[in-house]
Amino acid sequence: INLRILEKHNSPHFLQTHTVFSFKMGCGSSSTKHIDERNAPVNADNDNGANNTPPAAMEAQSKPAEAKPAETKPAESEQESDDLPPSDRKSVHEKDNVKVEIEKAKTEGVAPTENTVPSSEHLIHIPLVSLAEKPDFGDSKSLAAKYCTQEVWDQVSKKTTKNGFAFDIVLNSAYENKDSGIGCYAPEPDAYVTFAPFFDKVIEEYHNGFKPTDKHTSCMDPAQLKGDNPDPENEFIVSTRIRVGRNLDGIPLAPGISKEQRLDVEKRVTEVLKSFEGDLSGNYYPLQGMDEETRQKLVDDHFLFKRGDRFLDAAGANRNWPEGRGIYHSDDKRFLVWVNEEDELRIISMQMGGDVREVFTRLCKAVNTLDDKLKFAHSEHLGYLTSCPTNLGTAMRASVHIKIPLVSQQDNFKEWCKERQLSIRGIHGEHSESAGGIYDISNKRRLGLSDVECVQTMYDGVVALIAWEKELRAQQQKQSGEEETTTEETSPAATEEQPTEDEQKPEETITTEETSEAKAEETTTEQTSEAVADEETTEVPSQQETATEEEQKPEEITTEETSE
């Protein structure tokens, strides 16, 4: 009120007189209640821009001022425009007008004007990047930095979503973490509409050219999956795991959800989970107040999820941790639900071995039941809506841990997987290394194809990998067999090439006798032949006899040369 009067009246004396008069009227009129509410202290956690003047200070303000008007020095924000240079007069009024508009936007839900610099801080209560000007992302290579161009900035920087979220919460993670890959998060489903000039570009690049005019198809029908267990003997596939992310319709996403809304999500979800029967029947374990024995058990089972990383922290997804978070798992530990992690629900089906159909069937049964009773956030264009744009569409990751020690050594292994829209990880998660030739293979695409198609992509890729591994194994065995055959064939030849001294003597004797017999004219040719035959039979050793030490050496050398 005082700022509006300041625009019309240029007298410091009038401003001071009116302030005293307004409080005196408020204390003795029917408007007292309205005045008191406007000036009452507010909760420190509720940054709604209200006046936080203590009651004692208000009472002092309500008394007539004893100081002379001439001696009163107005505050910087209360200086009259006539006391300032002409160039600064307009800027003071514009600044005050912006403050008024911001307060109205926060407390009354009034749409900001073109002068307003919007902010989401009053909704999520964490410091955010300023929207006064386009942020400087430095040398960041994130998609958020790439597509936050000046043109896009001019289109979206002053807009707010249905629930009042501004563009600052979308960009804050990329601004705080210059090494981000994506860097942007949606505080609520409507953000993908309000900030479409930005999100459309990010989505199109990450999801293989998915256009703003494209539509997503959802299908959670396991009967449409083609193929049986690709590894019935469990020779290659160690385990199978399929998960999806889901959020409730009408509720902000993790970066924008309030404490009360998060607790409401937990309550609604757990009520449905408690009704599950059969292979889905189990128990819910809230993270807050969890005893050490339960915590350690969940850690040992690899079920316990941790507080989000620095990227999620900067996006506002870790607020009020661990309140409202928890884990549900079935009695046989093949079905899990994480409540209020990165998404409001992470629904997981898994088991040892490679029965992909059984794992997917269990998941579909649970997801379809939850959707019927809770209703998930979904759009015809983007499918199931998630806080991170990389999970849009199916929000599905269908994966196996598979032993492929020979395939993984091939130079074209990664390129082969890339061509088939498969992602490769170590068994300890993204960016980890393989252990014992075991890799995590999963579908890469999530948007623009159905849930069944995601699983089918992974399934077909795994079948091809197993066939490739078998082929390489057969080639290796064939080569090994040929080497053994070569070694066996080479050894006798070496033995004949280097006879022992005993073998050499008969040859010398025969040669001497043959020479003598040739000179002796009385000896006939027939007698010479018989003598030679007799001596060969008695002196030449059988090949079945044990070789001497000198005969064995060539065999060893030949074997080594063949191996090399």
Contacts in CASP RR format, 6 or more apart in sequence:
PFRMAT RR
TARGET T0000
AUTHOR 0000-0000-0000
METHOD contacts of the structure
MODEL  1
INLRILEKHNSPHFLQTHTVFSFKMGCGSSSTKHIDERNAPVNADNDNGA
NNTPPAAMEAQSKPAEAKPAETKPAESEQESDDLPPSDRKSVHEKDNVKV
EIEKAKTEGVAPTENTVPSSEHLIHIPLVSLAEKPDFGDSKSLAAKYCTQ
EVWDQVSKKTTKNGFAFDIVLNSAYENKDSGIGCYAPEPDAYVTFAPFFD
KVIEEYHNGFKPTDKHTSCMDPAQLKGDNPDPENEFIVSTRIRVGRNLDG
IPLAPGISKEQRLDVEKRVTEVLKSFEGDLSGNYYPLQGMDEETRQKLVD
DHFLFKRGDRFLDAAGANRNWPEGRGIYHSDDKRFLVWVNEEDELRIISM
QMGGDVREVFTRLCKAVNTLDDKLKFAHSEHLGYLTSCPTNLGTAMRASV
HIKIPLVSQQDNFKEWCKERQLSIRGIHGEHSESAGGIYDISNKRRLGLS
DVECVQTMYDGVVALIAWEKELRAQQQKQSGEEETTTEETSPAATEEQPT
EDEQKPEETITTEETSEAKAEETTTEQTSEAVADEETTEVPSQQETATEE
EQKPEEITTEETSE
1 22 0 8 1.000
2 15 0 8 1.000
2 18 0 8 1.000
2 19 0 8 1.000
2 78 0 8 1.000
3 96 0 8 1.000
3 97 0 8 1.000
3 99 0 8 1.000
3 100 0 8 1.000
4 100 0 8 1.000
5 15 0 8 1.000
5 18 0 8 1.000
6 15 0 8 1.000
6 78 0 8 1.000
6 80 0 8 1.000
6 93 0 8 1.000
6 96 0 8 1.000
7 93 0 8 1.000
9 15 0 8 1.000
9 18 0 8 1.000
10 80 0 8 1.000
10 81 0 8 1.000
10 82 0 8 1.000
11 80 0 8 1.000
12 69 0 8 1.000
12 72 0 8 1.000
12 74 0 8 1.000
12 80 0 8 1.000
13 69 0 8 1.000
15 74 0 8 1.000
15 78 0 8 1.000
15 80 0 8 1.000
16 65 0 8 1.000
16 69 0 8 1.000
16 72 0 8 1.000
19 61 0 8 1.000
20 61 0 8 1.000
20 62 0 8 1.000
20 63 0 8 1.000
20 64 0 8 1.000
20 65 0 8 1.000
22 35 0 8 1.000
23 35 0 8 1.000
23 58 0 8 1.000
23 61 0 8 1.000
23 62 0 8 1.000
24 62 0 8 1.000
25 31 0 8 1.000
26 32 0 8 1.000
26 35 0 8 1.000
27 35 0 8 1.000
27 62 0 8 1.000
38 50 0 8 1.000
38 51 0 8 1.000
39 51 0 8 1.000
39 53 0 8 1.000
39 58 0 8 1.000
40 50 0 8 1.000
40 55 0 8 1.000
41 52 0 8 1.000
41 53 0 8 1.000
41 54 0 8 1.000
41 55 0 8 1.000
42 48 0 8 1.000
42 49 0 8 1.000
42 50 0 8 1.000
42 52 0 8 1.000
45 125 0 8 1.000
47 106 0 8 1.000
47 121 0 8 1.000
47 122 0 8 1.000
47 125 0 8 1.000
48 106 0 8 1.000
48 107 0 8 1.000
48 122 0 8 1.000
49 103 0 8 1.000
49 106 0 8 1.000
49 107 0 8 1.000
49 122 0 8 1.000
50 107 0 8 1.000
53 61 0 8 1.000
65 72 0 8 1.000
74 80 0 8 1.000
77 92 0 8 1.000
77 95 0 8 1.000
77 96 0 8 1.000
79 92 0 8 1.000
81 89 0 8 1.000
81 92 0 8 1.000
81 93 0 8 1.000
82 89 0 8 1.000
84 92 0 8 1.000
94 115 0 8 1.000
97 115 0 8 1.000
98 115 0 8 1.000
98 116 0 8 1.000
98 117 0 8 1.000
101 110 0 8 1.000
101 112 0 8 1.000
101 113 0 8 1.000
101 115 0 8 1.000
101 116 0 8 1.000
102 112 0 8 1.000
102 116 0 8 1.000
102 117 0 8 1.000
102 119 0 8 1.000
104 110 0 8 1.000
105 111 0 8 1.000
105 112 0 8 1.000
105 116 0 8 1.000
105 118 0 8 1.000
105 160 0 8 1.000
106 122 0 8 1.000
111 160 0 8 1.000
112 118 0 8 1.000
112 158 0 8 1.000
112 160 0 8 1.000
114 158 0 8 1.000
116 158 0 8 1.000
117 130 0 8 1.000
117 131 0 8 1.000
117 132 0 8 1.000
117 158 0 8 1.000
118 131 0 8 1.000
118 157 0 8 1.000
118 158 0 8 1.000
118 159 0 8 1.000
118 160 0 8 1.000
118 164 0 8 1.000
118 166 0 8 1.000
118 167 0 8 1.000
118 168 0 8 1.000
119 128 0 8 1.000
119 131 0 8 1.000
119 166 0 8 1.000
119 168 0 8 1.000
120 128 0 8 1.000
120 164 0 8 1.000
120 165 0 8 1.000
120 166 0 8 1.000
120 168 0 8 1.000
120 169 0 8 1.000
120 187 0 8 1.000
120 256 0 8 1.000
121 127 0 8 1.000
121 128 0 8 1.000
121 168 0 8 1.000
123 163 0 8 1.000
123 164 0 8 1.000
123 165 0 8 1.000
123 256 0 8 1.000
123 258 0 8 1.000
124 169 0 8 1.000
124 187 0 8 1.000
124 255 0 8 1.000
124 256 0 8 1.000
124 316 0 8 1.000
124 319 0 8 1.000
125 319 0 8 1.000
126 316 0 8 1.000
126 319 0 8 1.000
128 168 0 8 1.000
128 169 0 8 1.000
128 172 0 8 1.000
129 135 0 8 1.000
129 168 0 8 1.000
129 171 0 8 1.000
129 172 0 8 1.000
129 175 0 8 1.000
129 176 0 8 1.000
130 168 0 8 1.000
131 157 0 8 1.000
131 158 0 8 1.000
131 166 0 8 1.000
131 167 0 8 1.000
131 168 0 8 1.000
134 148 0 8 1.000
134 150 0 8 1.000
134 153 0 8 1.000
134 157 0 8 1.000
135 148 0 8 1.000
135 171 0 8 1.000
135 175 0 8 1.000
137 144 0 8 1.000
137 145 0 8 1.000
137 148 0 8 1.000
137 174 0 8 1.000
137 175 0 8 1.000
137 178 0 8 1.000
138 145 0 8 1.000
138 178 0 8 1.000
139 178 0 8 1.000
140 174 0 8 1.000
140 178 0 8 1.000
140 179 0 8 1.000
140 180 0 8 1.000
141 181 0 8 1.000
142 174 0 8 1.000
142 178 0 8 1.000
142 180 0 8 1.000
142 181 0 8 1.000
142 182 0 8 1.000
142 183 0 8 1.000
142 184 0 8 1.000
143 181 0 8 1.000
143 182 0 8 1.000
143 183 0 8 1.000
143 184 0 8 1.000
143 201 0 8 1.000
143 202 0 8 1.000
143 205 0 8 1.000
143 206 0 8 1.000
144 170 0 8 1.000
144 171 0 8 1.000
144 173 0 8 1.000
144 174 0 8 1.000
144 180 0 8 1.000
144 182 0 8 1.000
144 183 0 8 1.000
144 184 0 8 1.000
144 202 0 8 1.000
145 174 0 8 1.000
145 180 0 8 1.000
145 183 0 8 1.000
147 198 0 8 1.000
147 201 0 8 1.000
147 202 0 8 1.000
147 205 0 8 1.000
148 171 0 8 1.000
148 174 0 8 1.000
148 198 0 8 1.000
152 197 0 8 1.000
152 198 0 8 1.000
152 201 0 8 1.000
155 197 0 8 1.000
155 198 0 8 1.000
156 167 0 8 1.000
156 194 0 8 1.000
156 195 0 8 1.000
156 197 0 8 1.000
156 198 0 8 1.000
157 167 0 8 1.000
159 166 0 8 1.000
159 167 0 8 1.000
159 194 0 8 1.000
159 195 0 8 1.000
160 166 0 8 1.000
160 194 0 8 1.000
161 187 0 8 1.000
161 188 0 8 1.000
161 190 0 8 1.000
161 191 0 8 1.000
161 194 0 8 1.000
161 195 0 8 1.000
162 188 0 8 1.000
162 190 0 8 1.000
162 194 0 8 1.000
163 187 0 8 1.000
163 188 0 8 1.000
163 190 0 8 1.000
163 252 0 8 1.000
163 256 0 8 1.000
165 187 0 8 1.000
165 188 0 8 1.000
165 191 0 8 1.000
165 252 0 8 1.000
165 256 0 8 1.000
167 195 0 8 1.000
167 198 0 8 1.000
169 185 0 8 1.000
169 187 0 8 1.000
169 255 0 8 1.000
169 256 0 8 1.000
169 315 0 8 1.000
169 316 0 8 1.000
170 184 0 8 1.000
170 185 0 8 1.000
170 186 0 8 1.000
170 187 0 8 1.000
170 191 0 8 1.000
170 195 0 8 1.000
170 198 0 8 1.000
171 183 0 8 1.000
171 184 0 8 1.000
172 314 0 8 1.000
172 315 0 8 1.000
172 316 0 8 1.000
173 180 0 8 1.000
173 183 0 8 1.000
173 184 0 8 1.000
173 185 0 8 1.000
173 311 0 8 1.000
173 312 0 8 1.000
173 314 0 8 1.000
173 315 0 8 1.000
174 180 0 8 1.000
174 182 0 8 1.000
174 183 0 8 1.000
174 184 0 8 1.000
175 314 0 8 1.000
176 310 0 8 1.000
176 314 0 8 1.000
177 183 0 8 1.000
177 310 0 8 1.000
177 311 0 8 1.000
177 314 0 8 1.000
180 311 0 8 1.000
182 202 0 8 1.000
182 206 0 8 1.000
182 388 0 8 1.000
182 389 0 8 1.000
182 390 0 8 1.000
183 311 0 8 1.000
184 198 0 8 1.000
184 199 0 8 1.000
184 202 0 8 1.000
184 389 0 8 1.000
185 253 0 8 1.000
185 254 0 8 1.000
185 255 0 8 1.000
185 312 0 8 1.000
185 315 0 8 1.000
185 316 0 8 1.000
185 317 0 8 1.000
185 387 0 8 1.000
185 388 0 8 1.000
186 192 0 8 1.000
186 199 0 8 1.000
186 253 0 8 1.000
186 255 0 8 1.000
186 385 0 8 1.000
186 386 0 8 1.000
186 387 0 8 1.000
186 388 0 8 1.000
186 389 0 8 1.000
187 252 0 8 1.000
187 253 0 8 1.000
187 255 0 8 1.000
187 256 0 8 1.000
187 387 0 8 1.000
188 252 0 8 1.000
188 253 0 8 1.000
188 256 0 8 1.000
189 247 0 8 1.000
189 250 0 8 1.000
189 253 0 8 1.000
189 377 0 8 1.000
189 379 0 8 1.000
189 385 0 8 1.000
191 199 0 8 1.000
192 199 0 8 1.000
192 379 0 8 1.000
192 382 0 8 1.000
192 385 0 8 1.000
192 389 0 8 1.000
196 212 0 8 1.000
199 389 0 8 1.000
200 212 0 8 1.000
202 389 0 8 1.000
203 210 0 8 1.000
203 382 0 8 1.000
203 389 0 8 1.000
203 392 0 8 1.000
203 447 0 8 1.000
204 210 0 8 1.000
204 211 0 8 1.000
204 212 0 8 1.000
206 389 0 8 1.000
206 390 0 8 1.000
207 392 0 8 1.000
207 445 0 8 1.000
207 446 0 8 1.000
207 447 0 8 1.000
207 448 0 8 1.000
208 445 0 8 1.000
210 447 0 8 1.000
210 448 0 8 1.000
212 381 0 8 1.000
214 381 0 8 1.000
214 448 0 8 1.000
215 380 0 8 1.000
215 381 0 8 1.000
216 379 0 8 1.000
216 380 0 8 1.000
216 381 0 8 1.000
216 382 0 8 1.000
216 383 0 8 1.000
216 392 0 8 1.000
216 393 0 8 1.000
216 447 0 8 1.000
216 448 0 8 1.000
217 448 0 8 1.000
217 449 0 8 1.000
217 450 0 8 1.000
218 378 0 8 1.000
218 383 0 8 1.000
218 384 0 8 1.000
218 393 0 8 1.000
218 394 0 8 1.000
218 450 0 8 1.000
218 451 0 8 1.000
219 450 0 8 1.000
219 451 0 8 1.000
219 452 0 8 1.000
219 453 0 8 1.000
220 363 0 8 1.000
220 364 0 8 1.000
220 367 0 8 1.000
220 368 0 8 1.000
220 451 0 8 1.000
220 452 0 8 1.000
221 364 0 8 1.000
221 452 0 8 1.000
222 357 0 8 1.000
222 360 0 8 1.000
222 361 0 8 1.000
222 364 0 8 1.000
222 452 0 8 1.000
224 452 0 8 1.000
225 356 0 8 1.000
225 357 0 8 1.000
225 360 0 8 1.000
225 452 0 8 1.000
225 455 0 8 1.000
225 456 0 8 1.000
225 459 0 8 1.000
226 456 0 8 1.000
226 459 0 8 1.000
227 357 0 8 1.000
227 459 0 8 1.000
228 357 0 8 1.000
229 354 0 8 1.000
229 355 0 8 1.000
229 356 0 8 1.000
229 357 0 8 1.000
230 237 0 8 1.000
230 354 0 8 1.000
230 356 0 8 1.000
230 459 0 8 1.000
230 462 0 8 1.000
230 463 0 8 1.000
230 466 0 8 1.000
231 237 0 8 1.000
231 353 0 8 1.000
231 354 0 8 1.000
231 462 0 8 1.000
231 466 0 8 1.000
234 352 0 8 1.000
234 353 0 8 1.000
234 354 0 8 1.000
235 403 0 8 1.000
236 402 0 8 1.000
236 403 0 8 1.000
236 404 0 8 1.000
236 465 0 8 1.000
236 466 0 8 1.000
236 469 0 8 1.000
237 353 0 8 1.000
237 354 0 8 1.000
237 400 0 8 1.000
237 401 0 8 1.000
237 402 0 8 1.000
237 403 0 8 1.000
237 462 0 8 1.000
237 466 0 8 1.000
238 352 0 8 1.000
238 353 0 8 1.000
238 400 0 8 1.000
238 401 0 8 1.000
238 402 0 8 1.000
238 403 0 8 1.000
238 438 0 8 1.000
239 350 0 8 1.000
239 351 0 8 1.000
239 352 0 8 1.000
239 353 0 8 1.000
239 354 0 8 1.000
239 400 0 8 1.000
239 401 0 8 1.000
240 350 0 8 1.000
240 351 0 8 1.000
240 353 0 8 1.000
240 354 0 8 1.000
240 355 0 8 1.000
240 356 0 8 1.000
240 359 0 8 1.000
240 399 0 8 1.000
240 400 0 8 1.000
241 348 0 8 1.000
241 349 0 8 1.000
241 350 0 8 1.000
241 359 0 8 1.000
241 398 0 8 1.000
241 399 0 8 1.000
241 400 0 8 1.000
242 348 0 8 1.000
242 349 0 8 1.000
242 350 0 8 1.000
242 356 0 8 1.000
242 359 0 8 1.000
242 360 0 8 1.000
242 363 0 8 1.000
242 396 0 8 1.000
242 397 0 8 1.000
242 398 0 8 1.000
242 399 0 8 1.000
242 455 0 8 1.000
243 346 0 8 1.000
243 347 0 8 1.000
243 348 0 8 1.000
243 349 0 8 1.000
243 363 0 8 1.000
243 396 0 8 1.000
243 397 0 8 1.000
244 346 0 8 1.000
244 347 0 8 1.000
244 363 0 8 1.000
244 367 0 8 1.000
244 384 0 8 1.000
244 394 0 8 1.000
244 395 0 8 1.000
244 396 0 8 1.000
244 451 0 8 1.000
245 343 0 8 1.000
245 345 0 8 1.000
245 346 0 8 1.000
245 347 0 8 1.000
245 384 0 8 1.000
245 386 0 8 1.000
245 391 0 8 1.000
245 395 0 8 1.000
245 396 0 8 1.000
246 343 0 8 1.000
246 344 0 8 1.000
246 345 0 8 1.000
246 347 0 8 1.000
246 367 0 8 1.000
246 370 0 8 1.000
246 371 0 8 1.000
246 376 0 8 1.000
246 377 0 8 1.000
246 384 0 8 1.000
246 395 0 8 1.000
247 253 0 8 1.000
247 343 0 8 1.000
247 344 0 8 1.000
247 345 0 8 1.000
247 376 0 8 1.000
247 377 0 8 1.000
247 384 0 8 1.000
247 385 0 8 1.000
247 386 0 8 1.000
247 387 0 8 1.000
248 265 0 8 1.000
248 268 0 8 1.000
248 344 0 8 1.000
248 345 0 8 1.000
248 374 0 8 1.000
248 375 0 8 1.000
248 376 0 8 1.000
248 377 0 8 1.000
249 375 0 8 1.000
249 376 0 8 1.000
249 377 0 8 1.000
249 378 0 8 1.000
250 377 0 8 1.000
251 257 0 8 1.000
251 261 0 8 1.000
251 264 0 8 1.000
251 265 0 8 1.000
251 344 0 8 1.000
251 377 0 8 1.000
252 258 0 8 1.000
252 261 0 8 1.000
253 343 0 8 1.000
253 344 0 8 1.000
253 385 0 8 1.000
253 386 0 8 1.000
253 387 0 8 1.000
254 312 0 8 1.000
254 315 0 8 1.000
254 316 0 8 1.000
254 317 0 8 1.000
254 340 0 8 1.000
254 342 0 8 1.000
254 343 0 8 1.000
254 344 0 8 1.000
254 387 0 8 1.000
255 315 0 8 1.000
255 316 0 8 1.000
255 317 0 8 1.000
255 387 0 8 1.000
256 316 0 8 1.000
257 265 0 8 1.000
257 340 0 8 1.000
257 344 0 8 1.000
259 319 0 8 1.000
259 320 0 8 1.000
259 323 0 8 1.000
262 320 0 8 1.000
262 323 0 8 1.000
262 324 0 8 1.000
262 340 0 8 1.000
263 323 0 8 1.000
263 324 0 8 1.000
265 324 0 8 1.000
265 339 0 8 1.000
265 340 0 8 1.000
265 344 0 8 1.000
266 286 0 8 1.000
266 324 0 8 1.000
266 325 0 8 1.000
266 326 0 8 1.000
266 339 0 8 1.000
266 340 0 8 1.000
268 374 0 8 1.000
269 337 0 8 1.000
269 339 0 8 1.000
269 344 0 8 1.000
269 345 0 8 1.000
269 370 0 8 1.000
269 374 0 8 1.000
270 284 0 8 1.000
270 328 0 8 1.000
270 339 0 8 1.000
272 369 0 8 1.000
272 370 0 8 1.000
272 373 0 8 1.000
272 374 0 8 1.000
273 282 0 8 1.000
273 284 0 8 1.000
273 328 0 8 1.000
273 337 0 8 1.000
274 284 0 8 1.000
276 282 0 8 1.000
276 330 0 8 1.000
276 366 0 8 1.000
276 369 0 8 1.000
279 330 0 8 1.000
279 332 0 8 1.000
279 334 0 8 1.000
279 335 0 8 1.000
279 362 0 8 1.000
280 330 0 8 1.000
280 335 0 8 1.000
280 362 0 8 1.000
280 365 0 8 1.000
280 366 0 8 1.000
281 330 0 8 1.000
281 331 0 8 1.000
282 328 0 8 1.000
282 329 0 8 1.000
282 330 0 8 1.000
282 331 0 8 1.000
283 328 0 8 1.000
283 329 0 8 1.000
283 331 0 8 1.000
284 326 0 8 1.000
284 327 0 8 1.000
284 328 0 8 1.000
284 339 0 8 1.000
285 294 0 8 1.000
285 298 0 8 1.000
285 326 0 8 1.000
285 327 0 8 1.000
285 328 0 8 1.000
285 329 0 8 1.000
286 324 0 8 1.000
286 325 0 8 1.000
286 326 0 8 1.000
287 322 0 8 1.000
287 324 0 8 1.000
287 325 0 8 1.000
287 326 0 8 1.000
287 327 0 8 1.000
288 322 0 8 1.000
288 323 0 8 1.000
288 324 0 8 1.000
288 325 0 8 1.000
295 304 0 8 1.000
298 304 0 8 1.000
298 327 0 8 1.000
301 329 0 8 1.000
301 333 0 8 1.000
303 327 0 8 1.000
303 329 0 8 1.000
303 333 0 8 1.000
303 336 0 8 1.000
304 327 0 8 1.000
305 327 0 8 1.000
305 338 0 8 1.000
305 341 0 8 1.000
305 346 0 8 1.000
307 313 0 8 1.000
307 318 0 8 1.000
307 321 0 8 1.000
307 322 0 8 1.000
308 317 0 8 1.000
308 318 0 8 1.000
308 341 0 8 1.000
308 342 0 8 1.000
312 318 0 8 1.000
312 342 0 8 1.000
315 387 0 8 1.000
317 342 0 8 1.000
317 387 0 8 1.000
324 339 0 8 1.000
324 340 0 8 1.000
325 338 0 8 1.000
325 339 0 8 1.000
325 340 0 8 1.000
325 341 0 8 1.000
326 338 0 8 1.000
326 339 0 8 1.000
326 340 0 8 1.000
327 336 0 8 1.000
327 337 0 8 1.000
327 338 0 8 1.000
327 339 0 8 1.000
328 336 0 8 1.000
328 337 0 8 1.000
328 339 0 8 1.000
329 335 0 8 1.000
329 336 0 8 1.000
329 337 0 8 1.000
330 336 0 8 1.000
334 349 0 8 1.000
334 350 0 8 1.000
334 351 0 8 1.000
334 362 0 8 1.000
335 348 0 8 1.000
335 349 0 8 1.000
335 362 0 8 1.000
335 363 0 8 1.000
335 366 0 8 1.000
336 346 0 8 1.000
336 347 0 8 1.000
336 348 0 8 1.000
336 350 0 8 1.000
337 345 0 8 1.000
337 346 0 8 1.000
337 347 0 8 1.000
337 348 0 8 1.000
337 366 0 8 1.000
338 345 0 8 1.000
338 346 0 8 1.000
338 348 0 8 1.000
339 345 0 8 1.000
342 387 0 8 1.000
342 388 0 8 1.000
343 386 0 8 1.000
343 387 0 8 1.000
343 391 0 8 1.000
343 395 0 8 1.000
345 370 0 8 1.000
347 363 0 8 1.000
347 366 0 8 1.000
347 367 0 8 1.000
347 370 0 8 1.000
348 363 0 8 1.000
349 359 0 8 1.000
349 360 0 8 1.000
349 362 0 8 1.000
349 363 0 8 1.000
349 366 0 8 1.000
350 359 0 8 1.000
351 358 0 8 1.000
351 359 0 8 1.000
354 400 0 8 1.000
356 398 0 8 1.000
356 400 0 8 1.000
356 455 0 8 1.000
356 458 0 8 1.000
356 459 0 8 1.000
356 462 0 8 1.000
360 398 0 8 1.000
360 455 0 8 1.000
364 451 0 8 1.000
370 376 0 8 1.000
376 384 0 8 1.000
377 384 0 8 1.000
377 385 0 8 1.000
378 384 0 8 1.000
378 385 0 8 1.000
379 385 0 8 1.000
382 392 0 8 1.000
382 393 0 8 1.000
382 447 0 8 1.000
383 392 0 8 1.000
383 393 0 8 1.000
383 394 0 8 1.000
383 447 0 8 1.000
384 392 0 8 1.000
384 393 0 8 1.000
384 394 0 8 1.000
384 395 0 8 1.000
385 392 0 8 1.000
386 392 0 8 1.000
386 393 0 8 1.000
386 395 0 8 1.000
390 446 0 8 1.000
391 446 0 8 1.000
392 446 0 8 1.000
392 447 0 8 1.000
393 446 0 8 1.000
393 447 0 8 1.000
393 448 0 8 1.000
394 446 0 8 1.000
394 447 0 8 1.000
394 449 0 8 1.000
394 450 0 8 1.000
394 451 0 8 1.000
394 454 0 8 1.000
395 446 0 8 1.000
396 443 0 8 1.000
396 446 0 8 1.000
396 451 0 8 1.000
396 454 0 8 1.000
396 455 0 8 1.000
397 442 0 8 1.000
397 443 0 8 1.000
397 446 0 8 1.000
398 442 0 8 1.000
398 443 0 8 1.000
398 454 0 8 1.000
398 455 0 8 1.000
398 457 0 8 1.000
398 458 0 8 1.000
398 459 0 8 1.000
399 440 0 8 1.000
399 441 0 8 1.000
399 442 0 8 1.000
399 443 0 8 1.000
399 458 0 8 1.000
400 440 0 8 1.000
400 441 0 8 1.000
400 442 0 8 1.000
400 458 0 8 1.000
400 462 0 8 1.000
401 427 0 8 1.000
401 438 0 8 1.000
401 439 0 8 1.000
401 440 0 8 1.000
402 438 0 8 1.000
402 439 0 8 1.000
402 441 0 8 1.000
402 462 0 8 1.000
402 465 0 8 1.000
402 466 0 8 1.000
403 436 0 8 1.000
403 437 0 8 1.000
403 438 0 8 1.000
403 469 0 8 1.000
404 437 0 8 1.000
404 438 0 8 1.000
404 439 0 8 1.000
404 465 0 8 1.000
404 466 0 8 1.000
404 468 0 8 1.000
404 469 0 8 1.000
405 436 0 8 1.000
405 437 0 8 1.000
405 469 0 8 1.000
406 469 0 8 1.000
406 472 0 8 1.000
406 473 0 8 1.000
406 476 0 8 1.000
407 413 0 8 1.000
407 465 0 8 1.000
407 468 0 8 1.000
407 469 0 8 1.000
407 472 0 8 1.000
408 434 0 8 1.000
408 437 0 8 1.000
408 439 0 8 1.000
410 416 0 8 1.000
410 472 0 8 1.000
413 424 0 8 1.000
414 424 0 8 1.000
417 423 0 8 1.000
417 424 0 8 1.000
417 441 0 8 1.000
420 457 0 8 1.000
420 460 0 8 1.000
420 461 0 8 1.000
420 464 0 8 1.000
421 443 0 8 1.000
421 444 0 8 1.000
421 445 0 8 1.000
421 457 0 8 1.000
422 441 0 8 1.000
422 442 0 8 1.000
422 443 0 8 1.000
422 444 0 8 1.000
422 457 0 8 1.000
422 458 0 8 1.000
422 461 0 8 1.000
423 441 0 8 1.000
423 442 0 8 1.000
423 443 0 8 1.000
423 444 0 8 1.000
424 439 0 8 1.000
424 440 0 8 1.000
424 441 0 8 1.000
425 431 0 8 1.000
425 432 0 8 1.000
425 439 0 8 1.000
425 440 0 8 1.000
425 442 0 8 1.000
426 432 0 8 1.000
426 433 0 8 1.000
426 434 0 8 1.000
426 435 0 8 1.000
426 438 0 8 1.000
426 439 0 8 1.000
426 440 0 8 1.000
427 434 0 8 1.000
427 435 0 8 1.000
427 438 0 8 1.000
427 439 0 8 1.000
427 440 0 8 1.000
428 435 0 8 1.000
429 440 0 8 1.000
441 458 0 8 1.000
441 461 0 8 1.000
441 462 0 8 1.000
441 465 0 8 1.000
442 458 0 8 1.000
443 454 0 8 1.000
443 455 0 8 1.000
443 457 0 8 1.000
443 458 0 8 1.000
444 457 0 8 1.000
445 454 0 8 1.000
445 457 0 8 1.000
446 454 0 8 1.000
449 457 0 8 1.000
483 562 0 8 1.000
483 563 0 8 1.000
486 562 0 8 1.000
487 558 0 8 1.000
487 559 0 8 1.000
487 562 0 8 1.000
490 555 0 8 1.000
490 558 0 8 1.000
490 559 0 8 1.000
490 562 0 8 1.000
491 554 0 8 1.000
491 555 0 8 1.000
491 558 0 8 1.000
491 559 0 8 1.000
492 543 0 8 1.000
494 551 0 8 1.000
494 554 0 8 1.000
494 555 0 8 1.000
494 557 0 8 1.000
494 558 0 8 1.000
495 543 0 8 1.000
495 547 0 8 1.000
495 551 0 8 1.000
495 554 0 8 1.000
495 555 0 8 1.000
497 554 0 8 1.000
498 550 0 8 1.000
498 551 0 8 1.000
498 554 0 8 1.000
500 548 0 8 1.000
500 550 0 8 1.000
500 551 0 8 1.000
502 539 0 8 1.000
502 541 0 8 1.000
503 539 0 8 1.000
503 540 0 8 1.000
503 541 0 8 1.000
505 539 0 8 1.000
506 535 0 8 1.000
506 536 0 8 1.000
506 539 0 8 1.000
506 540 0 8 1.000
509 535 0 8 1.000
509 539 0 8 1.000
510 532 0 8 1.000
510 535 0 8 1.000
510 536 0 8 1.000
513 531 0 8 1.000
513 535 0 8 1.000
514 528 0 8 1.000
514 532 0 8 1.000
517 523 0 8 1.000
517 527 0 8 1.000
517 528 0 8 1.000
517 531 0 8 1.000
547 555 0 8 1.000
END
